Amino acid sequence: MPPQCLRYATLKLAFILTAVFNLSAEPRPTFQSQSPPVAEWSRWIESVRQRALEYSDALPDFICSQKTRRYTASPESTTWQAQDVWEAELSYNQKTERYSHIRLNGKASRRQLESLGGALSIGEFGSLLRTLFLPETQAEFWKEGEEQFQGSAAIIVGFRVSQERSGWTLSFKKSHSLRVAYRGRVWVDATNYQVLRITQESLKLPPTFPIAYSEATTVYSYVSVPGLDGKNFLLPQTAHLILHERQPPIRSLNVIDFRNYRKFTADVRLVPE
């Protein structure tokens, strides 16, 4: 299927930029059992919540390079077929995400990102993680286990969000939009409450909605940003998005890399919105 024939499906997916704050000397709860005491677990989740809600205020302006490789496959196929590659300079300035210098298959493009077709992953930095931990979202959290992740001891936290409280919206072309219930997991650094990975999947999409299923994952890594020497930030490094469309039945996969982070400066040229 040529790229121009791909159906347009936009997932308002946040690629969360999380600042690494100085850690205080306060004691941190650690869990030796699979099911920690309720009071202890509640205090720990509140610490994770506070960190998730505070990060955007401490986050400076950035620019980075985003590369998205897009694939499709039929429902019965086990092989993904490459469709295209789009690249852009992604800026985060005044808590707003903008794309510039868009390239499609290595060639400069004057088209707006939303007009490229196919499955896209766009949205404001930080909104998804922040929405998950807002008290009014009333997300349900539980401990699923512990493991080493990127060299750090991590607590795996399961979560579920109802449709009524959800901040995750799936949009298809310009004709369909739906706020969806979802469930997933976050991997939280056991020493500083930072989220190292988030993965989530949609739940109970109605049969009349063009998208049958959606899954998204973002992985973070500590990065030293040129121009901001002496400070490390937990920034997205890779992500993937999977969409299953109903008619015609087709699966889409986006594999996304974020690289070359640097400080945003006023002379960066942006494509007008």
C-alpha positions in Angstrom: 0.0 0.0 0.0 1.6 3.4 -1.0 1.9 6.0 1.8 -0.6 8.3 0.3 -3.3 5.6 0.6 -2.8 5.1 4.3 -5.8 6.1 6.4 -5.3 9.0 8.6 -5.4 8.2 12.3 -4.1 10.6 14.9 -3.4 9.5 18.4 -3.1 12.4 20.9 -0.2 10.7 22.6 2.1 12.7 24.9 5.8 12.1 24.8 6.6 13.1 28.3 9.6 15.1 29.2 10.4 14.7 32.9 13.0 16.8 34.7 15.3 15.1 37.2 14.9 16.9 40.4 17.3 17.1 43.3 16.4 14.3 45.7 15.7 15.2 49.3 16.9 13.3 52.3 13.5 12.0 53.2 13.1 8.3 53.6 11.6 6.4 50.7 9.3 3.5 51.1 10.6 0.2 49.7 8.5 -2.9 49.1 9.7 -6.3 50.0 6.4 -8.0 49.3 4.3 -8.2 46.2 1.4 -6.6 48.0 2.7 -3.7 50.2 0.5 -2.4 53.1 -2.2 -0.1 51.9 -1.0 2.9 53.8 2.6 2.4 52.7 1.5 1.9 49.1 -0.7 5.1 49.2 2.3 7.2 50.4 4.5 5.8 47.7 2.0 6.4 44.9 1.5 10.0 46.2 5.2 10.6 45.8 5.1 9.3 42.2 2.0 11.5 41.6 3.7 14.6 43.0 6.8 14.1 40.8 4.6 13.5 37.7 2.6 16.7 38.3 5.6 18.9 39.1 7.9 18.0 36.2 6.5 20.4 33.5 7.2 23.5 35.7 10.9 22.6 36.0 11.3 21.6 32.3 13.3 24.1 30.1 12.7 24.7 26.5 14.1 22.0 24.1 14.5 21.1 20.5 15.3 17.5 19.3 15.2 15.4 16.2 12.3 13.0 15.7 12.4 10.1 13.3 9.4 7.9 12.7 9.4 4.7 10.7 6.0 3.6 9.6 4.8 0.1 8.8 1.6 -1.7 7.9 0.4 -5.3 8.0 -2.7 -7.3 7.3 -4.5 -8.9 10.3 -3.3 -12.4 9.4 0.3 -11.4 8.5 3.2 -11.7 11.0 5.5 -9.4 8.9 5.4 -5.6 8.9 5.9 -3.9 5.5 7.8 -0.6 5.5 5.7 2.3 4.2 7.7 5.5 4.7 10.0 7.5 7.1 9.3 11.0 8.2 11.6 13.2 10.2 11.3 16.6 11.8 12.8 19.0 14.3 10.5 18.9 17.3 10.6 21.9 19.6 9.2 22.2 23.1 8.8 25.9 23.8 6.6 27.6 26.4 5.1 24.1 27.1 3.9 23.8 23.4 5.1 21.2 20.9 5.9 22.3 17.3 7.3 20.6 14.2 9.6 22.1 11.6 11.9 21.0 8.8 9.7 18.1 7.9 11.2 15.5 5.6 9.4 12.5 4.0 11.6 9.7 2.8 14.6 11.9 3.0 13.1 14.8 1.0 12.1 18.2 2.4 8.3 18.6 2.5 6.3 21.8 2.8 3.2 19.8 4.0 1.9 20.1 7.5 2.6 17.1 9.6 -1.1 16.3 10.0 -1.5 16.1 6.2 1.1 13.3 5.8 -1.6 10.6 6.3 -1.2 7.3 8.0 -0.8 6.8 11.7 0.7 9.8 13.5 1.8 10.3 17.1 1.5 13.9 18.1 0.4 15.9 21.1 1.5 18.2 23.9 4.6 17.0 25.9 3.6 15.7 29.3 -0.1 15.7 29.0 -0.7 12.0 29.0 1.4 11.2 32.1 0.1 14.3 33.9 -3.5 13.4 33.1 -2.9 9.8 34.4 -1.8 11.1 37.8 -4.3 14.0 38.2 -6.5 13.2 41.3 -9.6 13.9 39.2 -8.7 11.1 36.8 -9.2 8.7 39.6 -6.9 6.1 38.1 -6.6 2.8 39.8 -3.0 1.8 40.7 -1.6 -1.5 41.9 1.8 -3.1 42.2 2.7 -5.8 39.6 6.3 -6.5 40.5 9.9 -5.3 40.5 12.7 -5.6 38.0 15.9 -4.0 36.8 15.2 -1.5 34.0 18.0 0.4 32.3 20.3 -0.4 35.2 17.9 0.9 37.8 15.7 -0.9 40.3 12.1 -0.3 39.1 8.7 -0.8 40.6 6.1 -2.0 38.0 2.8 -0.3 38.6 -0.4 -1.4 36.8 -3.1 1.1 36.2 -6.6 1.5 34.7 -8.6 4.6 33.7 -12.3 4.6 33.0 -13.7 6.3 29.8 -15.5 8.8 31.9 -12.3 10.0 33.5 -9.9 9.4 30.6 -7.7 12.1 29.0 -6.7 9.8 26.1 -8.5 10.6 22.8 -8.3 8.7 19.5 -9.1 10.6 16.3 -9.6 9.1 12.9 -9.4 11.5 9.9 -11.6 14.4 10.8 -14.8 12.4 11.1 -14.4 10.4 14.3 -13.0 11.2 17.8 -13.4 9.2 20.9 -12.2 9.5 24.5 -11.2 5.9 25.5 -10.8 3.8 28.6 -7.4 2.3 28.9 -5.1 0.2 31.0 -1.3 -0.1 31.2 1.9 -0.2 33.2 4.5 2.3 34.3 8.0 1.4 35.4 9.0 3.8 38.2 12.6 4.3 39.4 12.5 2.9 43.0 15.0 5.5 44.2 13.5 8.8 42.9 9.9 8.1 41.8 10.7 8.9 38.1 8.7 7.1 35.4 11.2 5.2 33.1 8.6 3.6 30.8 4.9 3.8 30.2 2.8 1.4 28.1 -0.9 1.5 27.6 -3.7 0.0 25.5 -7.2 1.0 24.7 -10.2 -0.9 26.2 -13.7 -1.6 24.8 -13.7 0.4 21.6 -17.2 0.4 20.1 -17.7 -1.6 16.9 -18.8 1.5 15.1 -15.5 3.3 15.7 -13.0 3.0 12.8 -10.2 2.0 15.2 -10.5 -1.4 16.8 -7.4 -1.2 19.1 -4.6 1.1 20.0 -1.4 0.5 22.0 1.4 3.0 22.9 4.7 2.8 24.6 7.3 5.4 25.5 10.8 4.7 27.0 12.8 7.4 28.8 16.5 7.8 29.4 18.6 10.3 31.4 20.1 12.8 29.0 22.6 15.7 29.4 21.4 18.5 27.1 24.0 20.8 25.4 23.5 24.4 26.6 22.2 23.2 30.0 25.4 21.8 31.4 25.3 20.3 34.8 21.7 19.1 34.6 20.3 15.8 33.4 16.7 15.3 32.3 14.7 12.2 31.8 13.6 12.4 28.2 11.9 10.2 25.6 14.3 8.1 23.7 12.0 5.6 21.8 8.3 5.1 21.4 6.0 2.9 19.4 2.3 3.2 18.4 0.1 0.4 17.1 -3.3 0.9 15.6 -5.8 -1.7 14.3 -8.2 -0.3 11.7 -11.5 -2.0 11.0 -12.3 -1.1 7.3 -10.3 -2.1 5.5 -8.7 -4.3 8.2 -5.1 -3.2 8.5 -2.6 -2.8 11.3 -0.2 0.2 11.5 3.0 0.4 13.5 5.1 3.5 14.2 8.6 3.2 15.5 9.9 6.5 16.8 13.3 7.7 17.9 14.1 11.0 19.7 17.7 12.2 19.4 20.0 15.2 19.4 18.4 17.1 22.3 19.6 20.6 22.7 18.5 23.9 24.3 15.8 25.8 22.5 17.0 29.2 21.3 15.0 32.1 19.8 16.6 31.8 16.4 15.1 28.4 15.7 12.9 28.7 12.6 9.5 27.1 13.1 6.9 26.2 10.5 3.8 28.4 11.1 0.8 26.6 12.5 
